Amino acid sequence: MEGLSKSDANLIVYVHPSQSKNVDKAILRELSSLLFKYSQAFDGVVLAYSVDPQDKCARILSGVHPYFGVRLRANLLIFSPKPKMLLEGKLVKITRESIHCIVLGFSSAIITDENIRNELKYKAKHGEGAYVSRYHKRHVIKIGAVIRFEVKSLDEEILHISGSLIPANTGSVHWLDKYFVDAATDSNKETKTEEEMEMQEQITVGGETLSFVNDHEIKKSKKRRRAADQ
């Protein structure tokens, strides 16, 4: 899945003097406050971290509240979805108008009907809805399945993603991983067959390609070559 990256950051954590007896705990508390929130500094959502203090000594800051700063190096896992990226989410709700899923267990995503390609048709059976491909019967999108979709936008404040199933490489992850390559190959074969049919309508004479438009044009081309040889 796209949108995930690792980042090495040099940070300074400001600790209150009242926490000086347990600095390590205070540092972890400050870093934990960054989790699952959008950070402009990191241009994404911090999902996990590991830290390595750089100095054993802290620098006292002057001011009304004399905080002291601790320098450390942190390895961060950042979730930063951008338009056109491919994400994966587990379906929790399907209606004729929209598909709802959860990404990485914390971010919600919605795909509205105008962003679902025509190939996928909504069907309801026994009170449960699903989207089924018109061309590939095994390609079914239903509640509980994991889908791959394209990002359209991200609401940074509430971490809500707007997605799309328009591209051909989106849909049920189970089907895509098993059959998408074969389906794409079949499509390429059809294209190749059309190209071969066009090539069959051409011949090569003396290194020059002639099209079977009509006999008159072929004969005319032969006359031109004979004149050129003379």
MARBA-3410 file (N, C-alpha, C, O; in Angstrom, 1 decimal):
230
0.8,-1.2,0.0,0.0,0.0,0.0,0.9,1.2,0.0,1.9,1.3,0.7 ~ 0.5,2.2,-0.8,1.2,3.5,-0.8,0.8,4.4,0.3,-0.2,4.1,1.0 ~ 1.5,5.5,0.5,1.2,6.4,1.5,1.9,6.3,2.9,1.8,7.1,3.8 ~ 2.7,5.2,3.0,3.4,4.9,4.2,4.9,5.1,4.0,5.5,4.8,2.9 ~ 5.6,5.8,4.9,7.0,6.1,4.8,7.7,6.2,6.1,7.0,6.4,7.2
9.0,5.9,6.2,9.7,6.1,7.4,10.5,7.4,7.4,11.0,7.8,6.3 ~ 10.7,8.0,8.5,11.3,9.3,8.6,12.2,9.3,9.8,11.8,9.0,10.9 ~ 13.5,9.7,9.6,14.4,9.9,10.7,14.4,11.4,11.0,14.7,12.3,10.2 ~ 14.1,11.7,12.3,14.0,13.1,12.7,14.8,13.4,13.9,14.9,12.7,14.9 ~ 15.5,14.6,13.9,16.2,15.1,15.1,15.2,16.0,15.9,14.8,17.1,15.3
14.8,15.7,17.1,13.8,16.4,17.8,14.4,16.9,19.1,15.4,16.4,19.7 ~ 13.7,17.9,19.6,13.9,18.4,21.0,12.6,18.4,21.7,11.6,19.0,21.3 ~ 12.6,17.6,22.8,11.4,17.4,23.6,11.5,18.3,24.9,12.5,18.2,25.6 ~ 10.5,19.2,25.1,10.6,20.0,26.3,9.9,19.4,27.4,8.7,19.0,27.3 ~ 10.6,19.2,28.5,10.1,18.5,29.7,10.0,19.4,30.9,10.9,20.2,31.1
8.8,19.4,31.6,8.6,20.2,32.7,9.5,19.7,33.9,9.7,18.5,34.1 ~ 10.0,20.6,34.7,10.9,20.2,35.9,10.2,19.2,36.8,10.9,18.3,37.4 ~ 8.9,19.2,36.9,8.2,18.2,37.7,8.4,16.8,37.2,8.1,15.9,38.0 ~ 8.8,16.6,35.9,9.0,15.3,35.4,10.4,14.9,35.3,10.8,13.9,34.6 ~ 11.3,15.7,36.0,12.7,15.5,35.9,13.2,14.1,36.5,14.2,13.6,36.1
12.4,13.6,37.4,12.8,12.3,38.0,12.6,11.1,37.1,13.2,10.1,37.3 ~ 11.7,11.3,36.1,11.5,10.2,35.1,11.4,10.8,33.7,10.3,10.9,33.1 ~ 12.5,11.2,33.2,12.6,11.9,31.9,12.1,11.0,30.8,11.4,11.5,29.9 ~ 12.6,9.7,30.8,12.2,8.8,29.7,10.7,8.7,29.6,10.2,8.7,28.5 ~ 10.0,8.6,30.7,8.5,8.5,30.7,7.9,9.8,30.1,6.9,9.7,29.4
8.5,10.9,30.5,8.0,12.2,30.0,8.2,12.3,28.5,7.3,12.9,27.8 ~ 9.3,11.9,28.0,9.6,11.9,26.6,8.6,11.1,25.8,8.0,11.5,24.8 ~ 8.4,9.8,26.3,7.4,9.0,25.6,6.0,9.5,25.6,5.2,9.4,24.7 ~ 5.7,10.2,26.7,4.3,10.8,26.8,4.2,11.9,25.8,3.1,12.0,25.1 ~ 5.2,12.7,25.6,5.1,13.8,24.6,5.1,13.2,23.2,4.3,13.7,22.4
5.8,12.2,22.9,5.8,11.6,21.6,4.5,10.9,21.3,4.0,10.9,20.2 ~ 3.9,10.3,22.3,2.6,9.6,22.2,1.5,10.6,21.8,0.5,10.2,21.2 ~ 1.7,11.8,22.2,0.6,12.8,21.9,0.6,13.1,20.4,-0.4,13.8,20.0 ~ 1.6,12.7,19.7,1.7,13.0,18.2,0.9,11.9,17.5,0.6,12.1,16.3 ~ 0.7,10.7,18.1,0.2,9.6,17.4,-1.3,9.8,16.9,-2.1,10.4,17.5
-1.5,9.3,15.6,-2.8,9.3,15.0,-3.4,10.8,14.9,-4.6,10.9,15.0 ~ -2.5,11.7,14.7,-3.0,13.1,14.5,-2.2,13.6,13.3,-1.0,13.3,13.1 ~ -2.8,14.5,12.5,-2.1,15.0,11.3,-1.1,16.1,11.8,-1.5,17.0,12.6 ~ 0.1,16.0,11.4,1.2,16.9,11.8,1.7,17.6,10.5,2.2,17.0,9.6 ~ 1.6,18.9,10.6,2.1,19.7,9.4,3.6,19.6,9.3,4.2,19.7,8.2
4.3,19.4,10.5,5.7,19.3,10.5,6.2,18.1,9.8,7.2,18.2,9.1 ~ 5.5,17.0,9.9,5.9,15.8,9.2,5.0,15.5,7.9,5.2,14.5,7.2 ~ 4.1,16.4,7.7,3.2,16.3,6.5,2.5,15.0,6.4,2.5,14.3,5.4 ~ 2.0,14.6,7.6,1.3,13.3,7.6,0.9,12.9,9.0,1.0,13.7,10.0 ~ 0.4,11.7,9.2,0.0,11.2,10.5,1.1,10.3,11.0,1.5,9.3,10.4
1.5,10.5,12.3,2.5,9.7,12.9,1.8,8.4,13.4,0.9,8.5,14.3 ~ 2.2,7.2,13.0,1.6,6.0,13.4,2.4,5.3,14.4,1.9,4.6,15.3 ~ 3.7,5.4,14.4,4.6,4.7,15.4,5.9,5.4,15.4,6.3,6.2,14.6 ~ 6.7,5.2,16.5,8.0,5.8,16.7,8.9,4.9,17.5,8.5,4.1,18.3 ~ 10.2,5.2,17.4,11.2,4.7,18.3,12.2,5.8,18.5,12.5,6.5,17.6
12.8,5.9,19.7,13.6,7.0,20.1,15.0,6.6,20.5,15.2,5.5,21.0 ~ 15.9,7.5,20.4,17.3,7.3,20.8,17.8,8.7,21.3,18.2,9.5,20.5 ~ 17.9,8.9,22.6,18.4,10.2,23.2,19.8,10.4,22.7,20.6,9.5,22.7 ~ 20.0,11.7,22.3,21.4,12.0,21.7,22.3,12.5,22.8,23.5,12.3,22.7 ~ 21.8,13.1,23.9,22.6,13.7,25.0,22.1,13.2,26.3,20.9,13.0,26.5
23.0,13.0,27.2,22.6,12.6,28.6,22.3,13.9,29.4,21.6,13.8,30.5 ~ 22.7,15.0,28.9,22.5,16.3,29.6,21.3,17.0,28.9,21.2,17.0,27.7 ~ 20.5,17.8,29.7,19.5,18.6,29.1,19.8,20.0,29.3,20.5,20.4,30.1 ~ 19.2,20.9,28.4,19.4,22.3,28.4,18.2,23.0,29.1,17.1,22.8,28.6 ~ 18.5,23.8,30.1,17.4,24.5,30.8,17.0,25.7,30.0,17.9,26.5,29.6
15.8,25.9,29.8,15.3,27.1,29.0,14.8,28.1,30.0,14.1,27.9,31.0 ~ 15.2,29.4,29.7,14.7,30.5,30.6,13.3,30.9,30.3,12.9,30.7,29.1 ~ 12.6,31.4,31.2,11.2,31.8,31.0,10.4,31.7,32.3,11.0,31.4,33.4 ~ 9.1,31.9,32.2,8.3,31.9,33.4,8.3,30.4,33.9,8.3,30.2,35.1 ~ 8.2,29.5,33.0,8.3,28.1,33.4,9.6,27.5,32.9,9.7,27.3,31.6
10.5,27.2,33.7,11.8,26.7,33.2,11.8,25.3,32.8,12.3,24.4,33.4 ~ 11.3,25.1,31.6,11.4,23.8,31.0,12.8,23.4,30.6,13.6,24.4,30.4 ~ 13.1,22.2,30.4,14.4,21.8,29.9,14.2,21.0,28.6,13.3,20.1,28.6 ~ 15.1,21.2,27.7,15.0,20.5,26.4,15.9,19.3,26.3,17.1,19.3,26.7 ~ 15.4,18.2,25.8,16.1,16.9,25.6,16.2,16.6,24.1,15.2,16.5,23.4
17.5,16.5,23.6,17.7,16.2,22.2,17.6,14.7,22.0,18.2,13.9,22.8 ~ 16.9,14.3,21.0,16.8,12.9,20.7,16.6,12.7,19.2,16.2,13.6,18.4 ~ 16.9,11.5,18.7,16.7,11.1,17.3,15.5,10.1,17.3,15.6,9.1,18.1 ~ 14.6,10.3,16.5,13.4,9.5,16.4,13.2,8.9,15.0,13.4,9.6,14.0 ~ 12.8,7.6,15.0,12.4,7.0,13.8,10.9,6.9,13.7,10.3,6.3,14.6
10.3,7.6,12.8,8.9,7.7,12.7,8.3,7.0,11.5,8.9,7.0,10.4 ~ 7.1,6.4,11.7,6.4,5.8,10.6,5.2,6.8,10.3,4.4,7.0,11.1 ~ 5.3,7.3,9.1,4.3,8.4,8.7,3.3,7.9,7.7,3.7,7.2,6.7 ~ 2.1,8.2,7.9,1.0,7.9,6.9,0.6,9.3,6.2,0.1,10.1,6.9 ~ 0.9,9.4,5.0,0.7,10.6,4.3,0.1,10.4,2.9,0.8,10.4,1.9
-1.2,10.1,2.9,-1.9,9.9,1.6,-2.0,11.1,0.7,-2.3,12.2,1.2 ~ -1.7,11.0,-0.6,-1.8,12.1,-1.5,-2.7,11.6,-2.7,-2.8,10.5,-2.9 ~ -3.2,12.6,-3.4,-4.1,12.3,-4.6,-3.3,11.4,-5.6,-2.1,11.5,-5.8 ~ -4.1,10.4,-6.1,-3.6,9.4,-7.1,-2.9,8.2,-6.4,-2.5,7.3,-7.1 ~ -2.6,8.3,-5.1,-2.0,7.1,-4.5,-3.1,6.0,-4.3,-4.3,6.3,-4.3
-2.6,4.8,-4.2,-3.4,3.6,-4.0,-3.4,3.2,-2.5,-2.3,2.9,-2.0 ~ -4.6,3.2,-1.9,-4.7,2.8,-0.5,-5.5,1.5,-0.4,-6.2,1.2,-1.3 ~ -5.5,0.9,0.8,-6.3,-0.3,1.0,-7.1,-0.1,2.3,-6.6,0.4,3.3 ~ -8.3,-0.6,2.3,-9.2,-0.4,3.5,-10.2,-1.6,3.6,-10.5,-2.2,2.6 ~ -10.6,-1.8,4.8,-11.6,-2.9,5.0,-13.0,-2.3,5.0,-13.3,-1.3,5.6
-13.9,-2.9,4.2,-15.3,-2.4,4.0,-16.1,-2.6,5.2,-16.1,-3.7,5.8 ~ -16.8,-1.6,5.6,-17.7,-1.7,6.8,-19.2,-1.4,6.4,-20.1,-1.7,7.2 ~ -19.4,-0.7,5.2,-20.7,-0.4,4.8,-20.8,-0.2,3.3,-19.9,0.4,2.7 ~ -21.9,-0.8,2.7,-22.1,-0.7,1.3,-23.5,-0.3,1.0,-24.4,-1.0,1.5 ~ -23.7,0.7,0.2,-25.1,1.1,-0.2,-25.0,1.3,-1.7,-23.9,1.3,-2.3
-26.2,1.6,-2.3,-26.2,1.9,-3.8,-25.5,3.2,-4.1,-25.0,3.4,-5.2 ~ -25.4,4.1,-3.1,-24.8,5.4,-3.3,-23.4,5.5,-2.9,-22.7,6.4,-3.4 ~ -22.9,4.6,-2.1,-21.5,4.8,-1.6,-20.9,3.5,-1.0,-21.7,2.6,-0.7 ~ -19.6,3.5,-0.9,-18.9,2.4,-0.2,-18.0,3.1,0.9,-17.4,4.1,0.7 ~ -18.1,2.5,2.1,-17.4,3.0,3.2,-16.4,2.0,3.7,-16.7,0.8,3.8
-15.1,2.4,4.1,-14.1,1.5,4.6,-13.2,2.2,5.6,-13.2,3.4,5.7 ~ -12.5,1.4,6.3,-11.5,1.9,7.3,-10.1,1.6,6.9,-9.8,0.4,6.5 ~ -9.3,2.6,6.9,-7.9,2.4,6.5,-7.0,2.4,7.7,-7.0,3.3,8.5 ~ -6.2,1.3,7.8,-5.2,1.2,8.9,-5.9,1.2,10.3,-5.2,1.5,11.3 ~ -7.2,0.9,10.3,-7.8,0.8,11.6,-8.2,2.1,12.2,-8.8,2.1,13.3
-7.9,3.3,11.6,-8.3,4.5,12.3,-8.8,5.6,11.4,-9.5,6.5,11.8 ~ -8.5,5.5,10.1,-9.0,6.6,9.2,-10.1,6.1,8.3,-10.0,5.0,7.7 ~ -11.2,6.8,8.2,-12.4,6.4,7.4,-12.2,6.9,6.0,-11.7,8.0,5.7 ~ -12.8,6.2,5.1,-12.8,6.6,3.7,-14.2,6.3,3.0,-14.9,5.3,3.4 ~ -14.5,7.1,2.1,-15.8,7.0,1.4,-15.6,7.1,-0.1,-14.8,7.9,-0.6
-16.3,6.2,-0.8,-16.3,6.3,-2.3,-17.7,6.4,-2.7,-18.5,5.5,-2.6 ~ -18.1,7.5,-3.3,-19.4,7.8,-3.7,-19.7,7.2,-5.1,-18.7,6.8,-5.8 ~ -21.0,7.1,-5.5,-21.3,6.3,-6.7,-20.7,7.0,-8.0,-20.4,6.3,-8.9 ~ -20.6,8.3,-8.0,-20.0,8.9,-9.2,-18.5,8.6,-9.3,-17.9,8.8,-10.4 ~ -17.9,8.0,-8.3,-16.5,7.6,-8.3,-16.3,6.1,-8.4,-15.2,5.6,-8.1
-17.4,5.4,-8.8,-17.3,4.0,-9.0,-17.5,3.7,-10.5,-18.5,4.1,-11.0 ~ -16.6,3.0,-11.1,-16.7,2.8,-12.6,-17.9,2.0,-12.9,-18.4,1.2,-12.1 ~ -18.4,2.1,-14.2,-19.6,1.5,-14.6,-19.5,0.0,-14.6,-20.5,-0.7,-14.6 ~ -18.3,-0.5,-14.7,-18.1,-2.0,-14.7,-18.7,-2.6,-13.4,-19.2,-3.8,-13.5 ~ -18.6,-1.9,-12.3,-19.1,-2.5,-11.0,-20.6,-2.1,-10.8,-20.9,-0.9,-10.7
-21.4,-3.1,-10.7,-22.8,-3.0,-10.6,-23.3,-3.4,-9.2,-22.9,-4.4,-8.7 ~ -24.1,-2.5,-8.6,-24.6,-2.8,-7.2,-25.7,-3.9,-7.3,-26.6,-3.8,-8.1 ~ -25.6,-4.9,-6.4,-26.6,-5.9,-6.3,-26.9,-6.2,-4.8,-26.0,-6.1,-4.0 ~ -28.2,-6.4,-4.5,-28.6,-6.7,-3.1,-29.2,-8.1,-3.1,-30.1,-8.4,-3.9 ~ -28.8,-8.9,-2.1,-29.3,-10.2,-2.0,-29.4,-10.6,-0.5,-28.4,-10.5,0.3
-30.6,-11.0,0.0,-30.9,-11.3,1.4,-30.5,-10.1,2.3,-30.0,-10.3,3.4 ~ -30.8,-8.9,1.8,-30.6,-7.8,2.6,-29.2,-7.3,2.7,-28.9,-6.3,3.3 ~ -28.3,-7.9,2.0,-26.8,-7.5,1.9,-26.5,-7.0,0.5,-26.8,-7.7,-0.5 ~ -25.8,-5.9,0.5,-25.5,-5.3,-0.8,-24.0,-5.6,-1.2,-23.2,-6.0,-0.3 ~ -23.7,-5.6,-2.4,-22.4,-5.9,-2.9,-22.3,-5.3,-4.3,-23.3,-5.1,-5.0
-21.0,-5.0,-4.7,-20.7,-4.5,-6.1,-20.1,-5.7,-6.8,-19.1,-6.2,-6.4 ~ -20.6,-6.0,-8.0,-20.1,-7.1,-8.8,-19.7,-6.6,-10.1,-20.4,-5.8,-10.8 ~ -18.6,-7.1,-10.6,-18.1,-6.7,-11.9,-19.0,-7.3,-13.0,-19.5,-8.5,-12.9 ~ -19.3,-6.5,-14.1,-20.1,-7.0,-15.2,-19.3,-7.9,-16.1,-19.9,-8.7,-16.8 ~ -18.0,-7.9,-16.0,-17.1,-8.6,-16.9,-16.4,-9.8,-16.2,-16.1,-10.8,-16.9
-16.2,-9.7,-14.9,-15.5,-10.8,-14.2,-16.4,-11.1,-13.0,-16.4,-10.4,-12.0 ~ -17.0,-12.3,-13.1,-18.0,-12.7,-12.0,-17.3,-12.9,-10.7,-18.0,-12.8,-9.6 ~ -16.1,-13.3,-10.7,-15.4,-13.5,-9.4,-15.0,-12.2,-8.7,-14.6,-12.2,-7.5 ~ -15.1,-11.1,-9.4,-14.7,-9.8,-8.8,-15.9,-9.3,-8.1,-16.8,-8.6,-8.7 ~ -15.9,-9.5,-6.7,-17.1,-9.1,-5.9,-16.6,-8.2,-4.7,-15.6,-8.6,-4.1
-17.2,-7.1,-4.5,-16.9,-6.2,-3.4,-18.0,-6.3,-2.4,-19.1,-5.8,-2.7 ~ -17.7,-6.8,-1.2,-18.8,-6.9,-0.2,-18.2,-6.6,1.2,-17.0,-6.4,1.3 ~ -19.1,-6.4,2.2,-18.7,-6.1,3.5,-17.7,-7.1,4.1,-17.9,-8.3,3.9 ~ -16.7,-6.6,4.7,-15.6,-7.4,5.2,-14.5,-7.6,4.3,-13.4,-8.0,4.8 ~ -14.6,-7.3,3.0,-13.6,-7.5,2.1,-12.6,-6.3,2.2,-13.0,-5.2,2.7
-11.4,-6.5,1.7,-10.4,-5.4,1.6,-10.3,-4.9,0.2,-10.2,-5.7,-0.7 ~ -10.5,-3.6,0.0,-10.4,-3.0,-1.3,-9.2,-2.1,-1.5,-8.7,-1.6,-0.6 ~ -8.8,-2.0,-2.8,-7.8,-1.0,-3.1,-8.4,0.1,-3.9,-9.1,-0.2,-4.9 ~ -8.2,1.3,-3.5,-8.8,2.5,-4.1,-7.8,3.6,-4.3,-6.8,3.6,-3.7 ~ -8.2,4.5,-5.2,-7.3,5.7,-5.4,-7.8,6.9,-4.6,-9.0,7.1,-4.4
-6.8,7.6,-4.0,-7.1,8.7,-3.2,-7.5,9.9,-4.1,-6.8,10.3,-5.0 ~ -8.5,10.6,-3.7,-8.9,11.9,-4.3,-8.6,13.1,-3.5,-8.0,14.1,-3.9 ~ -8.8,12.9,-2.2,-8.5,14.0,-1.2,-8.5,13.5,0.2,-9.0,12.4,0.5 ~ -7.9,14.3,1.1,-7.8,14.0,2.5,-8.2,15.2,3.4,-7.7,16.3,3.2 ~ -9.2,15.0,4.3,-9.6,16.0,5.2,-8.6,15.9,6.4,-8.8,14.9,7.2
-7.6,16.7,6.5,-6.6,16.6,7.5,-7.1,16.7,9.0,-6.5,16.2,9.9 ~ -8.2,17.5,9.1,-8.7,17.7,10.5,-9.3,16.5,11.1,-9.1,16.2,12.2 ~ -10.1,15.8,10.3,-10.8,14.6,10.8,-10.3,13.3,10.2,-10.8,12.2,10.5 ~ -9.2,13.4,9.4,-8.6,12.3,8.8,-9.6,11.4,8.0,-9.6,10.2,8.1 ~ -10.4,12.1,7.2,-11.4,11.5,6.4,-10.9,11.5,4.9,-10.5,12.6,4.4
-10.9,10.3,4.3,-10.4,10.2,2.9,-11.5,10.1,1.9,-12.5,9.3,2.1 ~ -11.4,10.8,0.8,-12.4,10.6,-0.3,-11.6,9.8,-1.4,-10.5,10.2,-1.8 ~ -12.3,8.7,-1.8,-11.6,7.8,-2.8,-12.3,7.6,-4.1,-13.4,8.1,-4.3 ~ -11.7,6.8,-4.9,-12.3,6.5,-6.2,-12.0,5.0,-6.7,-10.9,4.5,-6.4 ~ -12.9,4.4,-7.4,-12.8,3.1,-7.9,-12.8,3.2,-9.5,-13.2,2.2,-10.1
-12.5,4.3,-10.0,-12.5,4.5,-11.5,-11.4,3.8,-12.2,-11.6,3.1,-13.2 ~ -10.2,3.9,-11.7,-9.1,3.1,-12.3,-9.3,1.6,-12.4,-9.9,1.1,-11.5 ~ -8.8,1.0,-13.4,-9.0,-0.5,-13.6,-8.3,-1.3,-12.6,-8.6,-2.4,-12.3 ~ -7.2,-0.7,-12.0,-6.4,-1.5,-11.0,-6.9,-1.3,-9.6,-6.1,-1.4,-8.6 ~ -8.2,-0.9,-9.4,-8.8,-0.8,-8.1,-9.9,-1.8,-8.0,-10.5,-2.2,-9.0
-10.3,-2.0,-6.7,-11.4,-3.0,-6.5,-11.0,-3.9,-5.3,-10.2,-3.6,-4.5 ~ -11.5,-5.1,-5.4,-11.2,-6.2,-4.3,-9.8,-6.6,-4.4,-9.3,-7.0,-5.5 ~ -9.1,-6.5,-3.3,-7.6,-6.8,-3.3,-7.5,-8.3,-3.6,-6.5,-8.7,-4.3 ~ -8.4,-9.1,-3.1,-8.3,-10.6,-3.3,-8.4,-10.9,-4.8,-7.6,-11.7,-5.3 ~ -9.3,-10.2,-5.5,-9.4,-10.5,-6.9,-8.2,-9.9,-7.7,-7.7,-10.5,-8.6
-7.9,-8.7,-7.4,-6.8,-8.0,-8.1,-5.5,-8.8,-8.0,-4.8,-8.9,-9.0 ~ -5.1,-9.3,-6.8,-3.9,-10.0,-6.6,-3.9,-11.3,-7.4,-2.8,-11.8,-7.7 ~ -5.1,-11.9,-7.6,-5.1,-13.2,-8.2,-5.4,-13.1,-9.7,-4.7,-13.9,-10.5 ~ -6.2,-12.2,-10.1,-6.7,-12.3,-11.5,-6.4,-11.0,-12.4,-6.6,-11.1,-13.6 ~ -6.0,-9.9,-11.7,-5.9,-8.7,-12.5,-4.9,-8.8,-13.6,-5.1,-8.3,-14.7
-3.8,-9.4,-13.4,-2.7,-9.6,-14.4,-3.3,-10.4,-15.6,-3.0,-10.0,-16.7 ~ -4.0,-11.5,-15.3,-4.6,-12.3,-16.4,-5.6,-11.5,-17.2,-5.6,-11.5,-18.4 ~ -6.4,-10.7,-16.5,-7.4,-9.9,-17.1,-6.8,-8.8,-18.0,-7.2,-8.6,-19.1 ~ -5.7,-8.2,-17.5,-4.9,-7.2,-18.3,-4.3,-7.9,-19.5,-4.2,-7.3,-20.6 ~ -3.8,-9.1,-19.3,-3.2,-9.9,-20.4,-4.2,-10.1,-21.5,-3.9,-10.0,-22.7
-5.4,-10.6,-21.1,-6.5,-10.8,-22.1,-6.8,-9.6,-22.9,-7.0,-9.6,-24.1 ~ -6.8,-8.4,-22.1,-7.1,-7.2,-22.8,-6.0,-6.8,-23.8,-6.3,-6.3,-24.9 ~ -4.8,-7.1,-23.4,-3.6,-6.8,-24.3,-3.7,-7.7,-25.5,-3.3,-7.3,-26.6 ~ -4.1,-9.0,-25.3,-4.2,-9.9,-26.4,-5.3,-9.4,-27.5,-5.0,-9.5,-28.7 ~ -6.4,-8.9,-26.9,-7.4,-8.3,-27.9,-6.8,-7.2,-28.7,-7.1,-7.1,-29.9
-6.1,-6.3,-28.0,-5.5,-5.2,-28.7,-4.5,-5.7,-29.7,-4.4,-5.1,-30.8 ~ -3.7,-6.7,-29.3,-2.7,-7.2,-30.2,-3.3,-7.9,-31.4,-2.8,-7.7,-32.5 ~ -4.4,-8.5,-31.2,-5.1,-9.2,-32.3,-5.6,-8.2,-33.4,-5.5,-8.4,-34.6 ~ -6.1,-7.0,-32.9,-6.5,-6.0,-33.8,-5.3,-5.4,-34.5,-5.4,-5.1,-35.7 ~ -4.2,-5.3,-33.9,-3.0,-4.8,-34.6,-2.5,-5.8,-35.6,-2.1,-5.4,-36.7
-2.6,-7.1,-35.3,-2.2,-8.1,-36.3,-3.1,-8.1,-37.5,-2.6,-8.3,-38.6 ~ -4.4,-7.9,-37.3,-5.3,-7.8,-38.4,-4.9,-6.6,-39.3,-5.0,-6.7,-40.5 ~ -4.6,-5.5,-38.7,-4.2,-4.4,-39.5,-2.9,-4.7,-40.3,-2.7,-4.2,-41.4 ~ -1.9,-5.4,-39.6,-0.7,-5.7,-40.2,-0.9,-6.7,-41.4,-0.1,-6.6,-42.4 ~ -1.9,-7.5,-41.3,-2.2,-8.5,-42.3,-2.6,-7.8,-43.6,-2.6,-8.4,-44.7
-3.1,-6.6,-43.5,-3.6,-5.8,-44.6,-2.4,-5.0,-45.3,-2.7,-4.2,-46.2 ~ -1.2,-5.4,-44.9,0.0,-4.7,-45.5,1.0,-5.7,-46.0,1.0,-6.8,-45.5 ~ 1.8,-5.3,-47.0,2.8,-6.2,-47.5,4.1,-5.3,-47.6,4.0,-4.1,-47.7 ~ 5.2,-6.0,-47.7,6.5,-5.3,-47.9,7.1,-5.7,-49.2,7.3,-6.9,-49.4 ~ 7.4,-4.8,-50.0,8.0,-5.1,-51.3,9.3,-4.2,-51.5,9.2,-3.0,-51.4
10.4,-4.8,-51.6,11.7,-4.1,-51.8,11.9,-3.1,-50.7,12.4,-2.0,-50.9 ~ 11.6,-3.6,-49.4,11.9,-2.7,-48.3,10.9,-1.7,-48.0,11.0,-0.9,-47.1 ~ 9.8,-1.6,-48.9,8.8,-0.6,-48.8,7.4,-1.2,-48.4,7.0,-2.2,-49.0 ~ 6.7,-0.7,-47.4,5.5,-1.3,-46.9,4.3,-0.7,-47.8,4.2,0.5,-47.9 ~ 3.5,-1.6,-48.3,2.3,-1.2,-49.1,1.1,-1.6,-48.4,1.0,-2.7,-47.9
0.1,-0.8,-48.4,-1.2,-1.1,-47.8,-2.2,-1.6,-48.9,-2.1,-1.1,-50.0 ~ -3.0,-2.6,-48.6,-4.0,-3.1,-49.5,-5.2,-2.1,-49.6,-6.3,-2.5,-49.2 ~ -5.0,-0.9,-50.0,-6.1,0.0,-50.2,-6.9,-0.4,-51.4,-8.1,-0.6,-51.3 ~ -6.3,-0.5,-52.6,-6.9,-1.1,-53.8,-5.8,-1.4,-54.8,-4.6,-1.0,-54.6 ~ -6.1,-2.2,-55.8,-5.1,-2.7,-56.7,-4.4,-1.6,-57.5,-3.3,-1.6,-57.8
-5.2,-0.5,-57.8,-4.7,0.6,-58.6,-3.5,1.3,-57.9,-2.5,1.6,-58.5 ~ -3.7,1.5,-56.5,-2.6,2.2,-55.8,-1.3,1.3,-55.8,-0.2,1.8,-55.8 ~ -1.5,0.0,-55.6,-0.4,-0.9,-55.5,0.4,-0.9,-56.9,1.6,-0.8,-56.9 ~ -0.4,-1.0,-58.0,0.2,-1.0,-59.3,0.9,0.3,-59.6,2.0,0.4,-60.2 ~ 0.3,1.4,-59.1,0.9,2.7,-59.3,2.3,2.8,-58.6,3.2,3.4,-59.1
2.3,2.2,-57.3,3.6,2.2,-56.6,4.6,1.4,-57.3,5.8,1.8,-57.3 ~ 4.2,0.3,-57.9,5.2,-0.5,-58.6,5.8,0.3,-59.8,7.0,0.2,-60.1 ~ 4.9,1.0,-60.5,5.4,1.8,-61.7,6.4,2.8,-61.2,7.4,3.1,-61.9 ~ 6.1,3.5,-60.1,7.1,4.5,-59.6,8.4,3.9,-59.3,9.5,4.5,-59.6 ~ 8.4,2.7,-58.6,9.7,2.0,-58.3,10.5,1.6,-59.6,11.7,1.7,-59.7
9.7,1.2,-60.6,10.4,0.8,-61.9,11.0,2.0,-62.5,12.1,1.9,-63.1 ~ 10.3,3.2,-62.5,10.8,4.4,-63.1,12.1,4.8,-62.3,13.0,5.3,-62.9 ~ 12.1,4.6,-61.0,13.2,5.0,-60.2,14.4,4.1,-60.5,15.6,4.6,-60.5 ~ 14.1,2.8,-60.8,15.2,1.9,-61.1,15.9,2.2,-62.4,17.1,2.1,-62.6 ~ 15.1,2.7,-63.4,15.6,3.1,-64.7,16.4,4.3,-64.7,16.9,4.8,-65.7
END
